[in-house]
Amino acid sequence: MKTVAELRAEGNKVKVIHRRWYLTDELRPQYFLFSKYELAEFCVNNPVGAPILGPESRGGITYVELTTPDNKTVTGVAQCSFGDNYNRRLGVNKSLGRALAQLKEKK
């Protein structure tokens, strides 16, 4: 299977988004699923809200959006159960494989 770097070198656009579970406020815990950019925006827009305690080591979602030079777009998603440790590399490999499988189906 090709890597993200190989696909980009061939002229494809590859967008990878990792979302992790973040915990707020130990007294009234709430979980939010954020990418690092969404987390920064949330913190700016809610400065007096509950503090973000940091990402959980378990659970998460990885999205891959692949756009070919002839403008075919496919997506792949890999979701890690909250009971499993989050693994970024494995998430990218699974979601990229799913996106490439969709691309083969479209041909």
Biopython code that builds the backbone (N, CA, C, O; Angstrom):
import numpy as np
from Bio.PDB.StructureBuilder import StructureBuilder

atoms = [
    (1, "MET", "N", (0.843, -1.179, 0.000)),
    (1, "MET", "CA", (0.000, 0.000, 0.000)),
    (1, "MET", "C", (0.890, 1.245, 0.000)),
    (1, "MET", "O", (1.941, 1.273, 0.640)),
    (2, "LYS", "N", (0.454, 2.259, -0.720)),
    (2, "LYS", "CA", (1.215, 3.501, -0.804)),
    (2, "LYS", "C", (1.057, 4.313, 0.462)),
    (2, "LYS", "O", (0.060, 4.196, 1.173)),
    (3, "THR", "N", (2.062, 5.146, 0.736)),
    (3, "THR", "CA", (2.022, 6.019, 1.900)),
    (3, "THR", "C", (1.456, 7.378, 1.489)),
    (3, "THR", "O", (1.301, 7.668, 0.302)),
    (4, "VAL", "N", (1.155, 8.192, 2.479)),
    (4, "VAL", "CA", (0.655, 9.540, 2.220)),
    (4, "VAL", "C", (1.693, 10.337, 1.428)),
    (4, "VAL", "O", (1.336, 11.054, 0.494)),
    (5, "ALA", "N", (2.955, 10.223, 1.785)),
    (5, "ALA", "CA", (4.015, 10.959, 1.086)),
    (5, "ALA", "C", (4.118, 10.535, -0.376)),
    (5, "ALA", "O", (4.296, 11.381, -1.253)),
    (6, "GLU", "N", (4.008, 9.241, -0.645)),
    (6, "GLU", "CA", (4.064, 8.751, -2.032)),
    (6, "GLU", "C", (2.883, 9.263, -2.852)),
    (6, "GLU", "O", (3.043, 9.646, -4.011)),
    (7, "LEU", "N", (1.699, 9.265, -2.246)),
    (7, "LEU", "CA", (0.518, 9.754, -2.947)),
    (7, "LEU", "C", (0.638, 11.246, -3.256)),
    (7, "LEU", "O", (0.260, 11.694, -4.339)),
    (8, "ARG", "N", (1.160, 12.005, -2.309)),
    (8, "ARG", "CA", (1.347, 13.444, -2.540)),
    (8, "ARG", "C", (2.385, 13.687, -3.631)),
    (8, "ARG", "O", (2.223, 14.601, -4.440)),
    (9, "ALA", "N", (3.446, 12.887, -3.666)),
    (9, "ALA", "CA", (4.480, 13.035, -4.690)),
    (9, "ALA", "C", (3.924, 12.751, -6.088)),
    (9, "ALA", "O", (4.440, 13.272, -7.077)),
    (10, "GLU", "N", (2.882, 11.933, -6.171)),
    (10, "GLU", "CA", (2.254, 11.615, -7.453)),
    (10, "GLU", "C", (1.251, 12.688, -7.895)),
    (10, "GLU", "O", (0.649, 12.564, -8.962)),
    (11, "GLY", "N", (1.066, 13.739, -7.087)),
    (11, "GLY", "CA", (0.158, 14.821, -7.457)),
    (11, "GLY", "C", (-1.206, 14.751, -6.812)),
    (11, "GLY", "O", (-2.076, 15.561, -7.133)),
    (12, "ASN", "N", (-1.419, 13.811, -5.915)),
    (12, "ASN", "CA", (-2.691, 13.709, -5.198)),
    (12, "ASN", "C", (-2.693, 14.665, -4.015)),
    (12, "ASN", "O", (-1.641, 14.986, -3.462)),
    (13, "LYS", "N", (-3.875, 15.115, -3.633)),
    (13, "LYS", "CA", (-4.027, 15.903, -2.415)),
    (13, "LYS", "C", (-4.511, 14.949, -1.334)),
    (13, "LYS", "O", (-5.506, 14.247, -1.518)),
    (14, "VAL", "N", (-3.811, 14.923, -0.212)),
    (14, "VAL", "CA", (-4.180, 14.031, 0.887)),
    (14, "VAL", "C", (-4.319, 14.873, 2.147)),
    (14, "VAL", "O", (-3.375, 15.538, 2.574)),
    (15, "LYS", "N", (-5.502, 14.832, 2.731)),
    (15, "LYS", "CA", (-5.774, 15.567, 3.964)),
    (15, "LYS", "C", (-6.008, 14.542, 5.070)),
    (15, "LYS", "O", (-6.846, 13.652, 4.930)),
    (16, "VAL", "N", (-5.269, 14.670, 6.163)),
    (16, "VAL", "CA", (-5.387, 13.745, 7.288)),
    (16, "VAL", "C", (-5.818, 14.544, 8.515)),
    (16, "VAL", "O", (-5.188, 15.540, 8.872)),
    (17, "ILE", "N", (-6.888, 14.104, 9.150)),
    (17, "ILE", "CA", (-7.380, 14.769, 10.361)),
    (17, "ILE", "C", (-7.479, 13.728, 11.465)),
    (17, "ILE", "O", (-8.119, 12.689, 11.302)),
    (18, "HIS", "N", (-6.834, 14.021, 12.591)),
    (18, "HIS", "CA", (-6.920, 13.156, 13.773)),
    (18, "HIS", "C", (-7.791, 13.856, 14.800)),
    (18, "HIS", "O", (-7.586, 15.030, 15.110)),
    (19, "ARG", "N", (-8.748, 13.138, 15.313)),
    (19, "ARG", "CA", (-9.582, 13.690, 16.385)),
    (19, "ARG", "C", (-9.411, 12.817, 17.615)),
    (19, "ARG", "O", (-9.476, 11.589, 17.549)),
    (20, "ARG", "N", (-9.190, 13.489, 18.745)),
    (20, "ARG", "CA", (-9.001, 12.779, 20.022)),
    (20, "ARG", "C", (-10.085, 13.209, 20.998)),
    (20, "ARG", "O", (-10.688, 14.273, 20.854)),
    (21, "TRP", "N", (-10.320, 12.368, 21.985)),
    (21, "TRP", "CA", (-11.257, 12.719, 23.051)),
    (21, "TRP", "C", (-10.548, 13.578, 24.072)),
    (21, "TRP", "O", (-9.471, 13.223, 24.549)),
    (22, "TYR", "N", (-11.150, 14.717, 24.413)),
    (22, "TYR", "CA", (-10.615, 15.611, 25.439)),
    (22, "TYR", "C", (-11.601, 15.674, 26.582)),
    (22, "TYR", "O", (-12.814, 15.721, 26.377)),
    (23, "LEU", "N", (-11.066, 15.676, 27.786)),
    (23, "LEU", "CA", (-11.880, 15.704, 28.995)),
    (23, "LEU", "C", (-11.871, 17.110, 29.570)),
    (23, "LEU", "O", (-10.827, 17.760, 29.620)),
    (24, "THR", "N", (-13.048, 17.586, 30.010)),
    (24, "THR", "CA", (-13.135, 18.880, 30.678)),
    (24, "THR", "C", (-13.669, 18.684, 32.082)),
    (24, "THR", "O", (-14.460, 17.775, 32.334)),
    (25, "ASP", "N", (-13.247, 19.516, 32.969)),
    (25, "ASP", "CA", (-13.809, 19.661, 34.320)),
    (25, "ASP", "C", (-13.981, 18.330, 35.065)),
    (25, "ASP", "O", (-14.890, 17.555, 34.769)),
    (26, "GLU", "N", (-13.107, 18.082, 36.019)),
    (26, "GLU", "CA", (-13.153, 16.823, 36.773)),
    (26, "GLU", "C", (-14.436, 16.662, 37.587)),
    (26, "GLU", "O", (-14.877, 15.536, 37.817)),
    (27, "LEU", "N", (-15.044, 17.773, 38.029)),
    (27, "LEU", "CA", (-16.252, 17.669, 38.844)),
    (27, "LEU", "C", (-17.470, 17.278, 38.011)),
    (27, "LEU", "O", (-18.294, 16.477, 38.454)),
    (28, "ARG", "N", (-17.587, 17.835, 36.815)),
    (28, "ARG", "CA", (-18.661, 17.477, 35.888)),
    (28, "ARG", "C", (-18.011, 17.081, 34.565)),
    (28, "ARG", "O", (-18.026, 17.858, 33.611)),
    (29, "PRO", "N", (-17.441, 15.882, 34.503)),
    (29, "PRO", "CA", (-16.678, 15.516, 33.302)),
    (29, "PRO", "C", (-17.533, 15.468, 32.044)),
    (29, "PRO", "O", (-18.644, 14.939, 32.032)),
    (30, "GLN", "N", (-16.974, 16.037, 30.996)),
    (30, "GLN", "CA", (-17.577, 15.977, 29.674)),
    (30, "GLN", "C", (-16.466, 15.640, 28.698)),
    (30, "GLN", "O", (-15.330, 16.088, 28.853)),
    (31, "TYR", "N", (-16.803, 14.852, 27.698)),
    (31, "TYR", "CA", (-15.827, 14.499, 26.675)),
    (31, "TYR", "C", (-16.202, 15.188, 25.363)),
    (31, "TYR", "O", (-17.369, 15.238, 24.973)),
    (32, "PHE", "N", (-15.184, 15.713, 24.700)),
    (32, "PHE", "CA", (-15.355, 16.339, 23.397)),
    (32, "PHE", "C", (-14.371, 15.703, 22.426)),
    (32, "PHE", "O", (-13.242, 15.385, 22.799)),
    (33, "LEU", "N", (-14.794, 15.520, 21.197)),
    (33, "LEU", "CA", (-13.941, 14.950, 20.161)),
    (33, "LEU", "C", (-13.442, 16.102, 19.286)),
    (33, "LEU", "O", (-14.215, 16.685, 18.526)),
    (34, "PHE", "N", (-12.142, 16.431, 19.395)),
    (34, "PHE", "CA", (-11.559, 17.576, 18.702)),
    (34, "PHE", "C", (-10.287, 17.187, 17.965)),
    (34, "PHE", "O", (-9.545, 16.305, 18.399)),
    (35, "SER", "N", (-10.045, 17.861, 16.839)),
    (35, "SER", "CA", (-8.702, 17.869, 16.261)),
    (35, "SER", "C", (-7.953, 18.980, 16.998)),
    (35, "SER", "O", (-8.572, 19.739, 17.743)),
    (36, "LYS", "N", (-6.646, 19.092, 16.809)),
    (36, "LYS", "CA", (-5.909, 20.127, 17.547)),
    (36, "LYS", "C", (-6.345, 21.521, 17.119)),
    (36, "LYS", "O", (-6.281, 22.454, 17.920)),
    (37, "TYR", "N", (-6.787, 21.683, 15.871)),
    (37, "TYR", "CA", (-7.240, 22.995, 15.402)),
    (37, "TYR", "C", (-8.605, 23.333, 15.980)),
    (37, "TYR", "O", (-8.854, 24.477, 16.361)),
    (38, "GLU", "N", (-9.491, 22.342, 16.048)),
    (38, "GLU", "CA", (-10.806, 22.565, 16.639)),
    (38, "GLU", "C", (-10.683, 22.851, 18.134)),
    (38, "GLU", "O", (-11.452, 23.644, 18.678)),
    (39, "LEU", "N", (-9.732, 22.217, 18.793)),
    (39, "LEU", "CA", (-9.505, 22.461, 20.209)),
    (39, "LEU", "C", (-9.067, 23.897, 20.447)),
    (39, "LEU", "O", (-9.559, 24.552, 21.366)),
    (40, "ALA", "N", (-8.144, 24.394, 19.624)),
    (40, "ALA", "CA", (-7.676, 25.776, 19.771)),
    (40, "ALA", "C", (-8.828, 26.750, 19.560)),
    (40, "ALA", "O", (-8.950, 27.728, 20.298)),
    (41, "GLU", "N", (-9.666, 26.502, 18.575)),
    (41, "GLU", "CA", (-10.812, 27.375, 18.311)),
    (41, "GLU", "C", (-11.801, 27.321, 19.473)),
    (41, "GLU", "O", (-12.348, 28.353, 19.863)),
    (42, "PHE", "N", (-12.037, 26.133, 20.031)),
    (42, "PHE", "CA", (-12.940, 25.981, 21.161)),
    (42, "PHE", "C", (-12.437, 26.772, 22.365)),
    (42, "PHE", "O", (-13.219, 27.438, 23.044)),
    (43, "CYS", "N", (-11.136, 26.699, 22.630)),
    (43, "CYS", "CA", (-10.561, 27.394, 23.781)),
    (43, "CYS", "C", (-10.637, 28.913, 23.603)),
    (43, "CYS", "O", (-10.858, 29.632, 24.577)),
    (44, "VAL", "N", (-10.460, 29.409, 22.383)),
    (44, "VAL", "CA", (-10.547, 30.846, 22.132)),
    (44, "VAL", "C", (-11.981, 31.332, 22.284)),
    (44, "VAL", "O", (-12.217, 32.400, 22.848)),
    (45, "ASN", "N", (-12.938, 30.558, 21.785)),
    (45, "ASN", "CA", (-14.342, 30.968, 21.826)),
    (45, "ASN", "C", (-15.011, 30.735, 23.176)),
    (45, "ASN", "O", (-16.077, 31.296, 23.427)),
    (46, "ASN", "N", (-14.422, 29.927, 24.048)),
    (46, "ASN", "CA", (-14.976, 29.642, 25.374)),
    (46, "ASN", "C", (-13.927, 29.872, 26.453)),
    (46, "ASN", "O", (-13.579, 28.935, 27.172)),
    (47, "PRO", "N", (-13.409, 31.102, 26.587)),
    (47, "PRO", "CA", (-12.305, 31.318, 27.526)),
    (47, "PRO", "C", (-12.674, 31.114, 28.990)),
    (47, "PRO", "O", (-11.800, 30.805, 29.799)),
    (48, "VAL", "N", (-13.951, 31.280, 29.354)),
    (48, "VAL", "CA", (-14.335, 31.108, 30.761)),
    (48, "VAL", "C", (-14.996, 29.764, 31.005)),
    (48, "VAL", "O", (-15.478, 29.501, 32.107)),
    (49, "GLY", "N", (-15.024, 28.929, 30.011)),
    (49, "GLY", "CA", (-15.641, 27.604, 30.137)),
    (49, "GLY", "C", (-14.795, 26.678, 30.990)),
    (49, "GLY", "O", (-13.793, 27.089, 31.575)),
    (50, "ALA", "N", (-15.204, 25.447, 31.050)),
    (50, "ALA", "CA", (-14.486, 24.436, 31.817)),
    (50, "ALA", "C", (-13.104, 24.212, 31.229)),
    (50, "ALA", "O", (-12.948, 24.209, 30.008)),
    (51, "PRO", "N", (-12.102, 24.024, 32.071)),
    (51, "PRO", "CA", (-10.751, 23.811, 31.549)),
    (51, "PRO", "C", (-10.624, 22.468, 30.826)),
    (51, "PRO", "O", (-11.245, 21.475, 31.206)),
    (52, "ILE", "N", (-9.820, 22.470, 29.798)),
    (52, "ILE", "CA", (-9.533, 21.232, 29.072)),
    (52, "ILE", "C", (-8.383, 20.543, 29.802)),
    (52, "ILE", "O", (-7.318, 21.134, 29.981)),
    (53, "LEU", "N", (-8.589, 19.319, 30.216)),
    (53, "LEU", "CA", (-7.583, 18.608, 30.997)),
    (53, "LEU", "C", (-6.595, 17.842, 30.141)),
    (53, "LEU", "O", (-5.597, 17.334, 30.652)),
    (54, "GLY", "N", (-6.857, 17.751, 28.850)),
    (54, "GLY", "CA", (-5.906, 17.089, 27.973)),
    (54, "GLY", "C", (-6.525, 15.924, 27.255)),
    (54, "GLY", "O", (-7.624, 15.484, 27.592)),
    (55, "PRO", "N", (-5.811, 15.416, 26.251)),
    (55, "PRO", "CA", (-6.366, 14.314, 25.468)),
    (55, "PRO", "C", (-6.329, 13.006, 26.248)),
    (55, "PRO", "O", (-5.418, 12.755, 27.037)),
    (56, "GLU", "N", (-7.316, 12.201, 26.011)),
    (56, "GLU", "CA", (-7.339, 10.859, 26.575)),
    (56, "GLU", "C", (-6.389, 9.987, 25.748)),
    (56, "GLU", "O", (-6.209, 10.214, 24.552)),
    (57, "SER", "N", (-5.796, 9.009, 26.384)),
    (57, "SER", "CA", (-4.900, 8.115, 25.654)),
    (57, "SER", "C", (-5.669, 7.024, 24.929)),
    (57, "SER", "O", (-5.085, 6.227, 24.194)),
    (58, "ARG", "N", (-6.965, 6.989, 25.133)),
    (58, "ARG", "CA", (-7.781, 5.939, 24.522)),
    (58, "ARG", "C", (-8.832, 6.547, 23.606)),
    (58, "ARG", "O", (-9.353, 7.633, 23.860)),
    (59, "GLY", "N", (-9.128, 5.826, 22.539)),
    (59, "GLY", "CA", (-10.153, 6.270, 21.609)),
    (59, "GLY", "C", (-9.681, 7.389, 20.697)),
    (59, "GLY", "O", (-8.753, 8.124, 21.034)),
    (60, "GLY", "N", (-10.311, 7.515, 19.560)),
    (60, "GLY", "CA", (-9.996, 8.570, 18.609)),
    (60, "GLY", "C", (-10.469, 8.185, 17.222)),
    (60, "GLY", "O", (-10.843, 7.039, 16.971)),
    (61, "ILE", "N", (-10.445, 9.157, 16.327)),
    (61, "ILE", "CA", (-10.885, 8.942, 14.953)),
    (61, "ILE", "C", (-9.862, 9.571, 14.020)),
    (61, "ILE", "O", (-9.358, 10.661, 14.287)),
    (62, "THR", "N", (-9.557, 8.888, 12.933)),
    (62, "THR", "CA", (-8.671, 9.413, 11.902)),
    (62, "THR", "C", (-9.424, 9.432, 10.584)),
    (62, "THR", "O", (-9.965, 8.415, 10.150)),
    (63, "TYR", "N", (-9.455, 10.609, 9.946)),
    (63, "TYR", "CA", (-10.081, 10.788, 8.639)),
    (63, "TYR", "C", (-8.993, 11.027, 7.601)),
    (63, "TYR", "O", (-8.027, 11.743, 7.862)),
    (64, "VAL", "N", (-9.149, 10.435, 6.441)),
    (64, "VAL", "CA", (-8.262, 10.719, 5.305)),
    (64, "VAL", "C", (-9.146, 11.092, 4.127)),
    (64, "VAL", "O", (-10.072, 10.361, 3.773)),
    (65, "GLU", "N", (-8.850, 12.239, 3.523)),
    (65, "GLU", "CA", (-9.545, 12.669, 2.313)),
    (65, "GLU", "C", (-8.523, 12.708, 1.193)),
    (65, "GLU", "O", (-7.529, 13.430, 1.279)),
    (66, "LEU", "N", (-8.759, 11.940, 0.149)),
    (66, "LEU", "CA", (-7.828, 11.811, -0.973)),
    (66, "LEU", "C", (-8.490, 12.370, -2.230)),
    (66, "LEU", "O", (-9.570, 11.933, -2.626)),
    (67, "THR", "N", (-7.820, 13.350, -2.851)),
    (67, "THR", "CA", (-8.305, 13.927, -4.106)),
    (67, "THR", "C", (-7.251, 13.677, -5.171)),
    (67, "THR", "O", (-6.101, 14.094, -5.034)),
    (68, "THR", "N", (-7.656, 12.990, -6.238)),
    (68, "THR", "CA", (-6.727, 12.660, -7.314)),
    (68, "THR", "C", (-6.552, 13.873, -8.231)),
    (68, "THR", "O", (-7.335, 14.820, -8.156)),
    (69, "PRO", "N", (-5.527, 13.853, -9.101)),
    (69, "PRO", "CA", (-5.332, 14.970, -10.034)),
    (69, "PRO", "C", (-6.528, 15.205, -10.958)),
    (69, "PRO", "O", (-6.726, 16.326, -11.428)),
    (70, "ASP", "N", (-7.331, 14.164, -11.229)),
    (70, "ASP", "CA", (-8.520, 14.353, -12.066)),
    (70, "ASP", "C", (-9.777, 14.626, -11.224)),
    (70, "ASP", "O", (-10.895, 14.389, -11.680)),
    (71, "ASN", "N", (-9.590, 15.121, -10.004)),
    (71, "ASN", "CA", (-10.637, 15.603, -9.089)),
    (71, "ASN", "C", (-11.624, 14.545, -8.610)),
    (71, "ASN", "O", (-12.782, 14.870, -8.348)),
    (72, "LYS", "N", (-11.207, 13.313, -8.491)),
    (72, "LYS", "CA", (-12.011, 12.290, -7.819)),
    (72, "LYS", "C", (-11.651, 12.361, -6.337)),
    (72, "LYS", "O", (-10.475, 12.333, -5.977)),
    (73, "THR", "N", (-12.664, 12.452, -5.486)),
    (73, "THR", "CA", (-12.425, 12.558, -4.047)),
    (73, "THR", "C", (-13.042, 11.368, -3.332)),
    (73, "THR", "O", (-14.201, 11.020, -3.555)),
    (74, "VAL", "N", (-12.241, 10.749, -2.466)),
    (74, "VAL", "CA", (-12.707, 9.636, -1.638)),
    (74, "VAL", "C", (-12.254, 9.888, -0.208)),
    (74, "VAL", "O", (-11.282, 10.605, 0.032)),
    (75, "THR", "N", (-12.964, 9.293, 0.733)),
    (75, "THR", "CA", (-12.596, 9.439, 2.137)),
    (75, "THR", "C", (-12.508, 8.072, 2.791)),
    (75, "THR", "O", (-13.154, 7.114, 2.366)),
    (76, "GLY", "N", (-11.704, 8.007, 3.820)),
    (76, "GLY", "CA", (-11.581, 6.807, 4.631)),
    (76, "GLY", "C", (-11.589, 7.202, 6.096)),
    (76, "GLY", "O", (-11.050, 8.245, 6.466)),
    (77, "VAL", "N", (-12.191, 6.380, 6.920)),
    (77, "VAL", "CA", (-12.296, 6.674, 8.350)),
    (77, "VAL", "C", (-11.860, 5.445, 9.142)),
    (77, "VAL", "O", (-12.223, 4.315, 8.814)),
    (78, "ALA", "N", (-11.084, 5.686, 10.177)),
    (78, "ALA", "CA", (-10.715, 4.621, 11.113)),
    (78, "ALA", "C", (-11.042, 5.112, 12.517)),
    (78, "ALA", "O", (-10.584, 6.176, 12.934)),
    (79, "GLN", "N", (-11.827, 4.340, 13.234)),
    (79, "GLN", "CA", (-12.223, 4.731, 14.585)),
    (79, "GLN", "C", (-11.654, 3.748, 15.586)),
    (79, "GLN", "O", (-11.779, 2.533, 15.434)),
    (80, "CYS", "N", (-11.035, 4.291, 16.600)),
    (80, "CYS", "CA", (-10.460, 3.488, 17.667)),
    (80, "CYS", "C", (-11.455, 3.445, 18.827)),
    (80, "CYS", "O", (-11.930, 4.489, 19.274)),
    (81, "SER", "N", (-11.762, 2.281, 19.301)),
    (81, "SER", "CA", (-12.670, 2.121, 20.428)),
    (81, "SER", "C", (-12.111, 2.827, 21.658)),
    (81, "SER", "O", (-10.896, 2.942, 21.814)),
    (82, "PHE", "N", (-12.998, 3.300, 22.532)),
    (82, "PHE", "CA", (-12.538, 3.999, 23.738)),
    (82, "PHE", "C", (-11.766, 3.053, 24.651)),
    (82, "PHE", "O", (-11.030, 3.509, 25.526)),
    (83, "GLY", "N", (-11.920, 1.763, 24.465)),
    (83, "GLY", "CA", (-11.186, 0.795, 25.269)),
    (83, "GLY", "C", (-9.781, 0.521, 24.758)),
    (83, "GLY", "O", (-8.985, -0.109, 25.454)),
    (84, "ASP", "N", (-9.458, 0.988, 23.539)),
    (84, "ASP", "CA", (-8.153, 0.737, 22.937)),
    (84, "ASP", "C", (-7.265, 1.978, 23.030)),
    (84, "ASP", "O", (-7.757, 3.106, 23.063)),
    (85, "ASN", "N", (-5.967, 1.754, 23.070)),
    (85, "ASN", "CA", (-5.028, 2.871, 23.015)),
    (85, "ASN", "C", (-5.037, 3.469, 21.623)),
    (85, "ASN", "O", (-5.083, 2.742, 20.630)),
    (86, "TYR", "N", (-4.993, 4.789, 21.545)),
    (86, "TYR", "CA", (-4.992, 5.489, 20.261)),
    (86, "TYR", "C", (-3.626, 5.328, 19.605)),
    (86, "TYR", "O", (-2.599, 5.513, 20.257)),
    (87, "ASN", "N", (-3.611, 4.989, 18.329)),
    (87, "ASN", "CA", (-2.369, 4.812, 17.588)),
    (87, "ASN", "C", (-2.511, 5.566, 16.261)),
    (87, "ASN", "O", (-3.238, 5.136, 15.366)),
    (88, "ARG", "N", (-1.814, 6.681, 16.152)),
    (88, "ARG", "CA", (-1.931, 7.557, 14.989)),
    (88, "ARG", "C", (-1.532, 6.844, 13.699)),
    (88, "ARG", "O", (-2.247, 6.934, 12.701)),
    (89, "ARG", "N", (-0.415, 6.145, 13.703)),
    (89, "ARG", "CA", (0.084, 5.477, 12.500)),
    (89, "ARG", "C", (-0.903, 4.416, 12.005)),
    (89, "ARG", "O", (-1.181, 4.324, 10.810)),
    (90, "LEU", "N", (-1.420, 3.629, 12.928)),
    (90, "LEU", "CA", (-2.388, 2.599, 12.567)),
    (90, "LEU", "C", (-3.667, 3.223, 12.018)),
    (90, "LEU", "O", (-4.247, 2.707, 11.063)),
    (91, "GLY", "N", (-4.111, 4.330, 12.614)),
    (91, "GLY", "CA", (-5.306, 5.027, 12.137)),
    (91, "GLY", "C", (-5.134, 5.541, 10.721)),
    (91, "GLY", "O", (-6.048, 5.424, 9.905)),
    (92, "VAL", "N", (-3.967, 6.113, 10.417)),
    (92, "VAL", "CA", (-3.706, 6.609, 9.061)),
    (92, "VAL", "C", (-3.671, 5.452, 8.078)),
    (92, "VAL", "O", (-4.251, 5.542, 6.996)),
    (93, "ASN", "N", (-3.002, 4.372, 8.439)),
    (93, "ASN", "CA", (-2.915, 3.212, 7.532)),
    (93, "ASN", "C", (-4.294, 2.629, 7.216)),
    (93, "ASN", "O", (-4.591, 2.326, 6.060)),
    (94, "LYS", "N", (-5.133, 2.472, 8.240)),
    (94, "LYS", "CA", (-6.458, 1.896, 8.025)),
    (94, "LYS", "C", (-7.342, 2.826, 7.201)),
    (94, "LYS", "O", (-7.992, 2.386, 6.252)),
    (95, "SER", "N", (-7.368, 4.103, 7.557)),
    (95, "SER", "CA", (-8.245, 5.026, 6.837)),
    (95, "SER", "C", (-7.750, 5.264, 5.414)),
    (95, "SER", "O", (-8.565, 5.422, 4.505)),
    (96, "LEU", "N", (-6.437, 5.293, 5.197)),
    (96, "LEU", "CA", (-5.901, 5.445, 3.851)),
    (96, "LEU", "C", (-6.221, 4.217, 3.003)),
    (96, "LEU", "O", (-6.563, 4.347, 1.828)),
    (97, "GLY", "N", (-6.115, 3.035, 3.587)),
    (97, "GLY", "CA", (-6.464, 1.815, 2.875)),
    (97, "GLY", "C", (-7.928, 1.798, 2.461)),
    (97, "GLY", "O", (-8.261, 1.342, 1.367)),
    (98, "ARG", "N", (-8.799, 2.289, 3.326)),
    (98, "ARG", "CA", (-10.228, 2.349, 3.009)),
    (98, "ARG", "C", (-10.507, 3.364, 1.895)),
    (98, "ARG", "O", (-11.355, 3.131, 1.034)),
    (99, "ALA", "N", (-9.789, 4.488, 1.920)),
    (99, "ALA", "CA", (-9.953, 5.493, 0.864)),
    (99, "ALA", "C", (-9.468, 4.937, -0.478)),
    (99, "ALA", "O", (-10.123, 5.129, -1.502)),
    (100, "LEU", "N", (-8.331, 4.255, -0.472)),
    (100, "LEU", "CA", (-7.807, 3.684, -1.713)),
    (100, "LEU", "C", (-8.722, 2.591, -2.250)),
    (100, "LEU", "O", (-8.849, 2.438, -3.465)),
    (101, "ALA", "N", (-9.359, 1.831, -1.367)),
    (101, "ALA", "CA", (-10.306, 0.799, -1.801)),
    (101, "ALA", "C", (-11.501, 1.442, -2.498)),
    (101, "ALA", "O", (-11.991, 0.919, -3.499)),
    (102, "GLN", "N", (-11.971, 2.570, -1.975)),
    (102, "GLN", "CA", (-13.071, 3.281, -2.625)),
    (102, "GLN", "C", (-12.651, 3.807, -3.989)),
    (102, "GLN", "O", (-13.443, 3.812, -4.931)),
    (103, "LEU", "N", (-11.407, 4.249, -4.089)),
    (103, "LEU", "CA", (-10.905, 4.768, -5.351)),
    (103, "LEU", "C", (-10.863, 3.660, -6.412)),
    (103, "LEU", "O", (-11.181, 3.903, -7.576)),
    (104, "LYS", "N", (-10.471, 2.444, -6.008)),
    (104, "LYS", "CA", (-10.473, 1.306, -6.945)),
    (104, "LYS", "C", (-11.883, 0.981, -7.408)),
    (104, "LYS", "O", (-12.086, 0.622, -8.568)),
    (105, "GLU", "N", (-12.871, 1.103, -6.508)),
    (105, "GLU", "CA", (-14.271, 0.820, -6.858)),
    (105, "GLU", "C", (-14.802, 1.827, -7.871)),
    (105, "GLU", "O", (-15.632, 1.481, -8.711)),
    (106, "LYS", "N", (-14.327, 3.079, -7.798)),
    (106, "LYS", "CA", (-14.823, 4.132, -8.691)),
    (106, "LYS", "C", (-14.266, 4.007, -10.096)),
    (106, "LYS", "O", (-14.833, 4.570, -11.033)),
    (107, "LYS", "N", (-13.163, 3.280, -10.266)),
    (107, "LYS", "CA", (-12.548, 3.169, -11.593)),
    (107, "LYS", "C", (-13.329, 2.279, -12.506)),
    (107, "LYS", "O", (-12.941, 2.084, -13.658)),
]
sb = StructureBuilder()
sb.init_structure("model")
sb.init_model(0)
sb.init_chain("A")
sb.init_seg("    ")
for serial, (resi, resn, name, xyz) in enumerate(atoms, 1):
    if name == "N":
        sb.init_residue(resn, " ", resi, " ")
    sb.init_atom(name, np.array(xyz, "f"), 0.0, 1.0, " ", f" {name:<3s}", serial, name[0])
structure = sb.get_structure()
